[in-house]
Amino acid sequence: MSLQNRGIKEELTSHRRIDAINKPWEGSKLTAQELLQQVKGKLIVSCQALEDEPLHGSKIMAAMAKAACLGGAAAIRANGGEDIRAIRREVQVPMIGLRKRDYPNSPVFITPTLIEVEEVVEAGADAVAVDATLRKRPSGMSLKDFIASIRERWSIPIMADVSNPDEACRAVEYGADMVATTLVGYTEDNPQTDPYNPDLAMFEEIIKAASPIPVIAEGRIWEPQHIRSCFEIGAWAVVVGSAITRPRLITKRLIELSK
């Protein structure tokens, strides 16, 4: 067995983190095209709270997602199997799932291995978002092999979270169904300079690089004008998280900008 195949097998057979009492999800009911048509020109709301945040908890995230949908959200982006299942019970809009997990040997943390992909799929997500940067993955698997391995095992649409145009090109070449600007400003070679304004110039470059694959704009989008600007430069849809669902950061921003 090659080292690559051994790594894939180890990802899927060791350190299982899926809750065995939940019935496995049989796969997304939406094709990539159906999902994309449902969100085209609309707002997706990211409902996430990590373990160290006051709003952490699946019941809270489900309530947050329900409130966002009542306000008009076309889809929800959610983290982890527990939250995805809880939100799925409350809303009927498409669900973009991911699983954030830190590994000591890699900076990649958004759905970094097949273990996390499986958790997202079995929880009932309609698409899986993965870190599609070219950085070293925890298992040593290349991005090309990672996407191919997902394709071999599941029919779920793949959203590639990137930080620059080169990564967008690679993700499209390797078979991602859609690209997101999620990691613009959040990698070692591209640190953010302004926490409250999106890098629209970089977004536009990524949109051009990924064409004709749809690009979802995400990252430091705080104002209605930011959303309008994203659509003006060709974004397929827009994801907003912190400006809607993270009151700690909303409060912090208001205090900073009022001084």
C-alpha positions in Angstrom: 0.0 0.0 0.0 1.4 3.4 -1.0 1.9 6.1 1.7 -0.8 8.1 0.0 -3.4 5.3 0.2 -2.3 4.5 3.7 -2.9 8.1 4.7 -6.4 8.1 3.2 -7.2 4.8 4.9 -6.0 6.1 8.3 -8.1 9.2 7.9 -11.3 7.2 7.5 -10.6 4.4 10.0 -8.9 6.0 13.0 -10.1 8.5 15.6 -13.7 8.5 14.5 -15.6 11.6 15.7 -19.0 10.8 14.2 -21.8 10.4 16.8 -22.9 6.8 16.3 -26.4 7.3 17.6 -27.3 9.5 14.6 -28.5 7.9 11.5 -26.0 8.4 8.6 -27.1 10.9 6.0 -27.5 9.3 2.6 -26.1 12.2 0.6 -27.0 15.7 -0.4 -30.5 16.0 -2.1 -29.3 18.9 -4.2 -26.9 18.8 -7.1 -24.3 21.6 -7.3 -26.4 23.3 -10.0 -29.6 23.2 -8.0 -27.9 24.6 -4.9 -26.2 27.3 -6.9 -29.5 28.4 -8.5 -31.1 28.6 -5.1 -28.5 31.1 -3.8 -27.7 33.1 -6.9 -27.8 36.8 -6.2 -28.7 36.2 -2.6 -27.3 36.3 1.0 -25.9 33.2 2.8 -25.5 33.6 6.5 -22.7 31.9 8.4 -23.8 30.7 11.8 -20.8 29.5 13.8 -19.5 29.8 17.3 -16.4 28.1 18.5 -15.9 26.4 21.8 -14.4 29.5 23.5 -17.3 31.7 22.4 -20.4 32.5 24.6 -22.9 31.5 21.9 -21.3 28.1 21.4 -23.9 25.3 21.3 -26.1 23.6 18.7 -29.4 24.9 20.1 -28.1 28.5 19.9 -26.8 28.1 16.4 -30.1 26.5 15.3 -32.0 29.4 16.7 -29.6 31.8 15.0 -30.0 30.1 11.7 -33.8 30.1 12.0 -33.7 33.8 12.8 -31.5 34.5 9.8 -33.8 32.5 7.5 -36.8 34.5 8.8 -34.9 37.6 7.7 -34.3 36.2 4.2 -31.1 34.2 4.2 -31.0 31.9 1.2 -28.7 29.4 2.8 -26.7 28.7 6.0 -23.0 28.0 6.4 -22.5 25.9 9.6 -19.6 24.3 11.5 -19.6 20.7 12.8 -22.0 17.7 12.7 -23.8 18.7 15.8 -24.6 22.2 14.7 -25.5 21.0 11.1 -28.0 18.4 12.5 -29.6 20.9 14.8 -29.9 23.6 12.1 -31.3 21.0 9.6 -34.2 20.3 12.0 -35.1 24.1 12.1 -34.6 25.3 8.5 -35.3 24.1 5.0 -32.7 26.2 3.1 -29.5 24.7 1.7 -26.8 24.0 4.2 -23.1 24.5 3.4 -21.2 22.5 6.0 -17.7 22.5 7.3 -15.7 21.2 10.3 -13.0 23.4 11.8 -10.3 21.4 13.5 -6.7 22.2 14.4 -3.9 19.8 13.7 -0.4 20.3 15.1 1.4 19.7 11.8 -0.7 21.9 9.5 -2.2 25.4 9.3 -5.2 24.0 7.4 -8.2 23.9 9.7 -11.4 24.2 7.5 -12.5 20.6 6.9 -8.8 19.6 6.7 -9.1 15.8 6.2 -11.6 13.1 5.0 -12.6 12.5 8.7 -14.2 16.0 8.8 -15.7 15.6 5.3 -17.4 12.5 6.5 -18.8 14.2 9.5 -20.2 17.0 7.4 -21.7 14.6 4.9 -23.3 12.3 7.5 -24.7 15.3 9.3 -26.9 16.3 6.4 -25.1 19.2 4.7 -25.9 20.0 1.0 -22.4 21.0 0.2 -19.0 20.7 2.0 -16.7 23.7 2.3 -13.0 22.8 2.4 -9.7 24.7 2.7 -8.5 24.8 -0.9 -5.2 26.7 -0.2 -2.0 25.0 -1.4 -0.7 24.7 2.1 0.4 21.4 3.7 -2.6 19.3 4.8 -2.5 17.3 8.0 -2.3 14.0 6.2 0.2 15.3 3.6 -2.4 14.8 0.9 -2.3 17.2 -2.0 -5.3 19.4 -2.8 -5.8 17.5 -6.0 -5.9 14.1 -4.3 -8.0 15.5 -1.5 -10.8 16.7 -3.9 -10.5 13.4 -5.9 -10.9 11.4 -2.7 -14.0 13.3 -1.8 -15.4 12.7 -5.3 -14.7 8.9 -5.0 -16.6 8.6 -1.8 -19.4 11.1 -1.8 -21.7 12.9 -4.3 -21.8 16.1 -2.2 -21.0 19.4 -4.0 -17.6 20.9 -3.0 -17.0 24.6 -2.1 -13.3 25.5 -2.3 -12.3 28.2 0.3 -9.3 30.0 -1.2 -7.1 33.0 -0.5 -5.8 34.0 -3.9 -6.4 33.6 -7.7 -3.9 30.8 -8.1 -5.6 28.7 -5.6 -9.0 29.4 -7.3 -7.5 28.2 -10.6 -6.2 25.0 -9.0 -9.5 24.3 -7.2 -11.4 24.7 -10.5 -8.9 22.5 -12.3 -9.2 19.8 -9.6 -13.0 19.7 -9.8 -14.5 22.0 -7.2 -18.1 23.0 -7.9 -17.8 26.5 -6.5 -15.1 28.8 -5.1 -15.4 31.0 -2.0 -13.1 33.9 -1.0 -13.3 32.8 2.7 -9.6 32.8 3.3 -8.6 36.1 1.7 -6.6 37.9 4.4 -6.3 34.8 6.6 -3.2 33.0 5.4 0.4 33.5 6.3 1.3 35.1 3.0 -1.8 37.3 2.8 -2.6 38.8 6.2 -5.6 41.1 6.6 -5.0 44.8 6.8 -8.5 45.9 7.7 -10.8 43.8 9.8 -13.9 45.7 8.7 -13.6 45.9 5.0 -13.4 43.2 2.4 -10.5 43.0 -0.1 -12.7 43.7 -3.1 -9.7 43.9 -5.5 -8.6 40.4 -4.5 -12.2 39.1 -4.7 -12.5 40.4 -8.3 -9.2 38.7 -9.2 -10.5 35.4 -7.8 -13.8 35.8 -9.7 -11.9 36.3 -12.9 -9.5 33.4 -12.2 -12.3 30.9 -11.4 -14.6 31.8 -14.3 -16.9 30.2 -15.4 -17.2 28.5 -12.0 -19.3 30.6 -9.6 -17.5 32.5 -6.8 -19.2 33.1 -3.4 -17.8 36.3 -1.8 -17.0 36.0 1.9 -14.7 37.7 4.4 -15.0 40.9 6.4 -18.3 41.9 4.8 -19.9 44.3 7.3 -22.0 46.8 5.4 -24.9 46.7 2.8 -22.6 48.5 0.4 -20.0 45.7 0.7 -22.7 43.3 -0.4 -23.7 45.4 -3.3 -20.1 45.9 -4.3 -19.5 42.1 -4.3 -22.4 41.6 -6.7 -21.2 44.4 -8.9 -17.8 42.7 -9.4 -19.5 39.4 -10.3 -19.9 37.4 -7.1 -22.5 34.7 -7.5 -23.7 35.0 -3.8 -22.4 36.6 -0.6 -21.7 35.1 2.8 -22.0 37.2 5.9 -21.1 35.9 9.3 -19.7 38.1 12.0 -21.8 41.2 11.1 -24.9 39.2 11.8 -24.2 36.4 14.1 -21.3 37.4 16.4 -22.5 40.0 18.9 -19.1 40.1 20.6 -17.4 41.4 17.4 -20.4 43.6 16.5 -20.1 45.3 19.9 -16.3 45.6 19.7 -16.6 47.2 16.2 -19.2 49.7 17.3 -17.1 50.8 20.2 -14.0 51.1 18.1 -15.7 53.1 15.4 -17.5 55.4 17.8 -14.2 56.7 19.3 
